[in-house]
């Protein structure tokens, strides 16, 4: 039986894919003119989900930690870009 991280990884990956698809294909003023930071957030969710899938499957911890660092970097960068665009 898979552990909880595996199923949580599936959920985060599907959530990230759905969020990224909405950002890329939804028209309107929801995300403003600059969609790149929101795509970064979606990719961060996908990477987080993949890392949890890997952890649930017993893949080496070093790969999981690298994916966490990349996901955190993308999320922080996206937050900074969103805040900077609102200040203009």
Chimera marker file (.cmm) of the C-alpha trace (Angstrom):
<marker_set name="trace">
<marker id="1" x="0.000" y="0.000" z="0.000" r="1" g="1" b="0" radius="0.5"/>
<marker id="2" x="1.246" y="3.466" z="-0.848" r="1" g="1" b="0" radius="0.5"/>
<marker id="3" x="1.729" y="5.945" z="1.926" r="1" g="1" b="0" radius="0.5"/>
<marker id="4" x="-0.017" y="9.294" z="2.318" r="1" g="1" b="0" radius="0.5"/>
<marker id="5" x="2.723" y="11.256" z="0.507" r="1" g="1" b="0" radius="0.5"/>
<marker id="6" x="1.992" y="9.359" z="-2.716" r="1" g="1" b="0" radius="0.5"/>
<marker id="7" x="-1.698" y="10.270" z="-2.727" r="1" g="1" b="0" radius="0.5"/>
<marker id="8" x="-0.984" y="13.820" z="-1.633" r="1" g="1" b="0" radius="0.5"/>
<marker id="9" x="1.479" y="14.039" z="-4.533" r="1" g="1" b="0" radius="0.5"/>
<marker id="10" x="-1.211" y="12.961" z="-6.970" r="1" g="1" b="0" radius="0.5"/>
<marker id="11" x="-3.519" y="15.646" z="-5.594" r="1" g="1" b="0" radius="0.5"/>
<marker id="12" x="-0.934" y="18.437" z="-5.765" r="1" g="1" b="0" radius="0.5"/>
<marker id="13" x="0.120" y="17.438" z="-9.271" r="1" g="1" b="0" radius="0.5"/>
<marker id="14" x="-3.463" y="17.454" z="-10.548" r="1" g="1" b="0" radius="0.5"/>
<marker id="15" x="-4.150" y="20.744" z="-8.766" r="1" g="1" b="0" radius="0.5"/>
<marker id="16" x="-1.024" y="22.287" z="-10.316" r="1" g="1" b="0" radius="0.5"/>
<marker id="17" x="-1.965" y="21.070" z="-13.785" r="1" g="1" b="0" radius="0.5"/>
<marker id="18" x="-5.497" y="22.432" z="-13.452" r="1" g="1" b="0" radius="0.5"/>
<marker id="19" x="-4.278" y="25.770" z="-12.075" r="1" g="1" b="0" radius="0.5"/>
<marker id="20" x="-1.691" y="26.163" z="-14.843" r="1" g="1" b="0" radius="0.5"/>
<marker id="21" x="-4.278" y="25.303" z="-17.498" r="1" g="1" b="0" radius="0.5"/>
<marker id="22" x="-6.677" y="27.909" z="-16.106" r="1" g="1" b="0" radius="0.5"/>
<marker id="23" x="-3.935" y="30.546" z="-16.060" r="1" g="1" b="0" radius="0.5"/>
<marker id="24" x="-2.865" y="29.786" z="-19.617" r="1" g="1" b="0" radius="0.5"/>
<marker id="25" x="-6.262" y="29.387" z="-21.252" r="1" g="1" b="0" radius="0.5"/>
<marker id="26" x="-8.701" y="31.549" z="-19.272" r="1" g="1" b="0" radius="0.5"/>
<marker id="27" x="-9.424" y="34.885" z="-20.845" r="1" g="1" b="0" radius="0.5"/>
<marker id="28" x="-10.336" y="37.974" z="-18.889" r="1" g="1" b="0" radius="0.5"/>
<marker id="29" x="-8.862" y="40.283" z="-16.310" r="1" g="1" b="0" radius="0.5"/>
<marker id="30" x="-8.517" y="37.673" z="-13.555" r="1" g="1" b="0" radius="0.5"/>
<marker id="31" x="-4.753" y="37.388" z="-13.822" r="1" g="1" b="0" radius="0.5"/>
<marker id="32" x="-3.965" y="40.737" z="-15.393" r="1" g="1" b="0" radius="0.5"/>
<marker id="33" x="-1.749" y="41.182" z="-18.390" r="1" g="1" b="0" radius="0.5"/>
<marker id="34" x="1.298" y="39.417" z="-16.982" r="1" g="1" b="0" radius="0.5"/>
<marker id="35" x="0.574" y="35.715" z="-16.487" r="1" g="1" b="0" radius="0.5"/>
<marker id="36" x="4.146" y="34.496" z="-16.013" r="1" g="1" b="0" radius="0.5"/>
<marker id="37" x="4.197" y="34.660" z="-12.188" r="1" g="1" b="0" radius="0.5"/>
<marker id="38" x="0.960" y="32.682" z="-12.026" r="1" g="1" b="0" radius="0.5"/>
<marker id="39" x="2.431" y="30.048" z="-14.335" r="1" g="1" b="0" radius="0.5"/>
<marker id="40" x="5.430" y="29.902" z="-11.960" r="1" g="1" b="0" radius="0.5"/>
<marker id="41" x="3.009" y="29.161" z="-9.108" r="1" g="1" b="0" radius="0.5"/>
<marker id="42" x="1.405" y="26.377" z="-11.130" r="1" g="1" b="0" radius="0.5"/>
<marker id="43" x="4.760" y="24.838" z="-11.980" r="1" g="1" b="0" radius="0.5"/>
<marker id="44" x="5.756" y="25.063" z="-8.305" r="1" g="1" b="0" radius="0.5"/>
<marker id="45" x="2.621" y="23.103" z="-7.376" r="1" g="1" b="0" radius="0.5"/>
<marker id="46" x="3.394" y="20.496" z="-10.023" r="1" g="1" b="0" radius="0.5"/>
<marker id="47" x="6.970" y="20.124" z="-8.762" r="1" g="1" b="0" radius="0.5"/>
<marker id="48" x="5.747" y="19.815" z="-5.194" r="1" g="1" b="0" radius="0.5"/>
<marker id="49" x="3.358" y="17.077" z="-6.283" r="1" g="1" b="0" radius="0.5"/>
<marker id="50" x="6.082" y="15.235" z="-8.185" r="1" g="1" b="0" radius="0.5"/>
<marker id="51" x="8.381" y="15.431" z="-5.176" r="1" g="1" b="0" radius="0.5"/>
<marker id="52" x="5.683" y="13.956" z="-2.942" r="1" g="1" b="0" radius="0.5"/>
<marker id="53" x="5.067" y="11.200" z="-5.483" r="1" g="1" b="0" radius="0.5"/>
<marker id="54" x="8.791" y="10.455" z="-5.488" r="1" g="1" b="0" radius="0.5"/>
<marker id="55" x="8.874" y="10.443" z="-1.701" r="1" g="1" b="0" radius="0.5"/>
<marker id="56" x="5.914" y="8.064" z="-1.584" r="1" g="1" b="0" radius="0.5"/>
<marker id="57" x="7.642" y="5.723" z="-4.024" r="1" g="1" b="0" radius="0.5"/>
<marker id="58" x="10.845" y="5.735" z="-1.982" r="1" g="1" b="0" radius="0.5"/>
<marker id="59" x="13.051" y="7.634" z="-4.401" r="1" g="1" b="0" radius="0.5"/>
<marker id="60" x="16.201" y="9.110" z="-2.855" r="1" g="1" b="0" radius="0.5"/>
<marker id="61" x="15.742" y="12.015" z="-0.479" r="1" g="1" b="0" radius="0.5"/>
<marker id="62" x="18.244" y="14.176" z="-2.360" r="1" g="1" b="0" radius="0.5"/>
<marker id="63" x="15.932" y="14.322" z="-5.397" r="1" g="1" b="0" radius="0.5"/>
<marker id="64" x="12.959" y="15.230" z="-3.207" r="1" g="1" b="0" radius="0.5"/>
<marker id="65" x="14.914" y="18.014" z="-1.519" r="1" g="1" b="0" radius="0.5"/>
<marker id="66" x="16.104" y="19.425" z="-4.849" r="1" g="1" b="0" radius="0.5"/>
<marker id="67" x="12.514" y="19.525" z="-6.127" r="1" g="1" b="0" radius="0.5"/>
<marker id="68" x="11.425" y="21.277" z="-2.912" r="1" g="1" b="0" radius="0.5"/>
<marker id="69" x="14.129" y="23.918" z="-3.353" r="1" g="1" b="0" radius="0.5"/>
<marker id="70" x="13.157" y="24.567" z="-6.979" r="1" g="1" b="0" radius="0.5"/>
<marker id="71" x="9.446" y="24.739" z="-6.094" r="1" g="1" b="0" radius="0.5"/>
<marker id="72" x="10.151" y="27.169" z="-3.241" r="1" g="1" b="0" radius="0.5"/>
<marker id="73" x="12.296" y="29.340" z="-5.516" r="1" g="1" b="0" radius="0.5"/>
<marker id="74" x="9.548" y="29.518" z="-8.149" r="1" g="1" b="0" radius="0.5"/>
<marker id="75" x="6.868" y="30.322" z="-5.561" r="1" g="1" b="0" radius="0.5"/>
<marker id="76" x="8.956" y="33.086" z="-3.971" r="1" g="1" b="0" radius="0.5"/>
<marker id="77" x="9.860" y="34.538" z="-7.362" r="1" g="1" b="0" radius="0.5"/>
<marker id="78" x="6.209" y="34.505" z="-8.416" r="1" g="1" b="0" radius="0.5"/>
<marker id="79" x="5.143" y="36.223" z="-5.203" r="1" g="1" b="0" radius="0.5"/>
<marker id="80" x="7.739" y="38.943" z="-5.672" r="1" g="1" b="0" radius="0.5"/>
<marker id="81" x="6.684" y="39.538" z="-9.277" r="1" g="1" b="0" radius="0.5"/>
<marker id="82" x="2.998" y="39.689" z="-8.332" r="1" g="1" b="0" radius="0.5"/>
<marker id="83" x="3.697" y="42.186" z="-5.544" r="1" g="1" b="0" radius="0.5"/>
<marker id="84" x="5.925" y="44.276" z="-7.813" r="1" g="1" b="0" radius="0.5"/>
<marker id="85" x="3.259" y="44.436" z="-10.515" r="1" g="1" b="0" radius="0.5"/>
<marker id="86" x="0.648" y="45.643" z="-8.020" r="1" g="1" b="0" radius="0.5"/>
<marker id="87" x="2.871" y="48.484" z="-6.837" r="1" g="1" b="0" radius="0.5"/>
<marker id="88" x="3.095" y="49.986" z="-10.314" r="1" g="1" b="0" radius="0.5"/>
<link id1="1" id2="2" r="1" g="1" b="0" radius="0.2"/>
<link id1="2" id2="3" r="1" g="1" b="0" radius="0.2"/>
<link id1="3" id2="4" r="1" g="1" b="0" radius="0.2"/>
<link id1="4" id2="5" r="1" g="1" b="0" radius="0.2"/>
<link id1="5" id2="6" r="1" g="1" b="0" radius="0.2"/>
<link id1="6" id2="7" r="1" g="1" b="0" radius="0.2"/>
<link id1="7" id2="8" r="1" g="1" b="0" radius="0.2"/>
<link id1="8" id2="9" r="1" g="1" b="0" radius="0.2"/>
<link id1="9" id2="10" r="1" g="1" b="0" radius="0.2"/>
<link id1="10" id2="11" r="1" g="1" b="0" radius="0.2"/>
<link id1="11" id2="12" r="1" g="1" b="0" radius="0.2"/>
<link id1="12" id2="13" r="1" g="1" b="0" radius="0.2"/>
<link id1="13" id2="14" r="1" g="1" b="0" radius="0.2"/>
<link id1="14" id2="15" r="1" g="1" b="0" radius="0.2"/>
<link id1="15" id2="16" r="1" g="1" b="0" radius="0.2"/>
<link id1="16" id2="17" r="1" g="1" b="0" radius="0.2"/>
<link id1="17" id2="18" r="1" g="1" b="0" radius="0.2"/>
<link id1="18" id2="19" r="1" g="1" b="0" radius="0.2"/>
<link id1="19" id2="20" r="1" g="1" b="0" radius="0.2"/>
<link id1="20" id2="21" r="1" g="1" b="0" radius="0.2"/>
<link id1="21" id2="22" r="1" g="1" b="0" radius="0.2"/>
<link id1="22" id2="23" r="1" g="1" b="0" radius="0.2"/>
<link id1="23" id2="24" r="1" g="1" b="0" radius="0.2"/>
<link id1="24" id2="25" r="1" g="1" b="0" radius="0.2"/>
<link id1="25" id2="26" r="1" g="1" b="0" radius="0.2"/>
<link id1="26" id2="27" r="1" g="1" b="0" radius="0.2"/>
<link id1="27" id2="28" r="1" g="1" b="0" radius="0.2"/>
<link id1="28" id2="29" r="1" g="1" b="0" radius="0.2"/>
<link id1="29" id2="30" r="1" g="1" b="0" radius="0.2"/>
<link id1="30" id2="31" r="1" g="1" b="0" radius="0.2"/>
<link id1="31" id2="32" r="1" g="1" b="0" radius="0.2"/>
<link id1="32" id2="33" r="1" g="1" b="0" radius="0.2"/>
<link id1="33" id2="34" r="1" g="1" b="0" radius="0.2"/>
<link id1="34" id2="35" r="1" g="1" b="0" radius="0.2"/>
<link id1="35" id2="36" r="1" g="1" b="0" radius="0.2"/>
<link id1="36" id2="37" r="1" g="1" b="0" radius="0.2"/>
<link id1="37" id2="38" r="1" g="1" b="0" radius="0.2"/>
<link id1="38" id2="39" r="1" g="1" b="0" radius="0.2"/>
<link id1="39" id2="40" r="1" g="1" b="0" radius="0.2"/>
<link id1="40" id2="41" r="1" g="1" b="0" radius="0.2"/>
<link id1="41" id2="42" r="1" g="1" b="0" radius="0.2"/>
<link id1="42" id2="43" r="1" g="1" b="0" radius="0.2"/>
<link id1="43" id2="44" r="1" g="1" b="0" radius="0.2"/>
<link id1="44" id2="45" r="1" g="1" b="0" radius="0.2"/>
<link id1="45" id2="46" r="1" g="1" b="0" radius="0.2"/>
<link id1="46" id2="47" r="1" g="1" b="0" radius="0.2"/>
<link id1="47" id2="48" r="1" g="1" b="0" radius="0.2"/>
<link id1="48" id2="49" r="1" g="1" b="0" radius="0.2"/>
<link id1="49" id2="50" r="1" g="1" b="0" radius="0.2"/>
<link id1="50" id2="51" r="1" g="1" b="0" radius="0.2"/>
<link id1="51" id2="52" r="1" g="1" b="0" radius="0.2"/>
<link id1="52" id2="53" r="1" g="1" b="0" radius="0.2"/>
<link id1="53" id2="54" r="1" g="1" b="0" radius="0.2"/>
<link id1="54" id2="55" r="1" g="1" b="0" radius="0.2"/>
<link id1="55" id2="56" r="1" g="1" b="0" radius="0.2"/>
<link id1="56" id2="57" r="1" g="1" b="0" radius="0.2"/>
<link id1="57" id2="58" r="1" g="1" b="0" radius="0.2"/>
<link id1="58" id2="59" r="1" g="1" b="0" radius="0.2"/>
<link id1="59" id2="60" r="1" g="1" b="0" radius="0.2"/>
<link id1="60" id2="61" r="1" g="1" b="0" radius="0.2"/>
<link id1="61" id2="62" r="1" g="1" b="0" radius="0.2"/>
<link id1="62" id2="63" r="1" g="1" b="0" radius="0.2"/>
<link id1="63" id2="64" r="1" g="1" b="0" radius="0.2"/>
<link id1="64" id2="65" r="1" g="1" b="0" radius="0.2"/>
<link id1="65" id2="66" r="1" g="1" b="0" radius="0.2"/>
<link id1="66" id2="67" r="1" g="1" b="0" radius="0.2"/>
<link id1="67" id2="68" r="1" g="1" b="0" radius="0.2"/>
<link id1="68" id2="69" r="1" g="1" b="0" radius="0.2"/>
<link id1="69" id2="70" r="1" g="1" b="0" radius="0.2"/>
<link id1="70" id2="71" r="1" g="1" b="0" radius="0.2"/>
<link id1="71" id2="72" r="1" g="1" b="0" radius="0.2"/>
<link id1="72" id2="73" r="1" g="1" b="0" radius="0.2"/>
<link id1="73" id2="74" r="1" g="1" b="0" radius="0.2"/>
<link id1="74" id2="75" r="1" g="1" b="0" radius="0.2"/>
<link id1="75" id2="76" r="1" g="1" b="0" radius="0.2"/>
<link id1="76" id2="77" r="1" g="1" b="0" radius="0.2"/>
<link id1="77" id2="78" r="1" g="1" b="0" radius="0.2"/>
<link id1="78" id2="79" r="1" g="1" b="0" radius="0.2"/>
<link id1="79" id2="80" r="1" g="1" b="0" radius="0.2"/>
<link id1="80" id2="81" r="1" g="1" b="0" radius="0.2"/>
<link id1="81" id2="82" r="1" g="1" b="0" radius="0.2"/>
<link id1="82" id2="83" r="1" g="1" b="0" radius="0.2"/>
<link id1="83" id2="84" r="1" g="1" b="0" radius="0.2"/>
<link id1="84" id2="85" r="1" g="1" b="0" radius="0.2"/>
<link id1="85" id2="86" r="1" g="1" b="0" radius="0.2"/>
<link id1="86" id2="87" r="1" g="1" b="0" radius="0.2"/>
<link id1="87" id2="88" r="1" g="1" b="0" radius="0.2"/>
</marker_set>
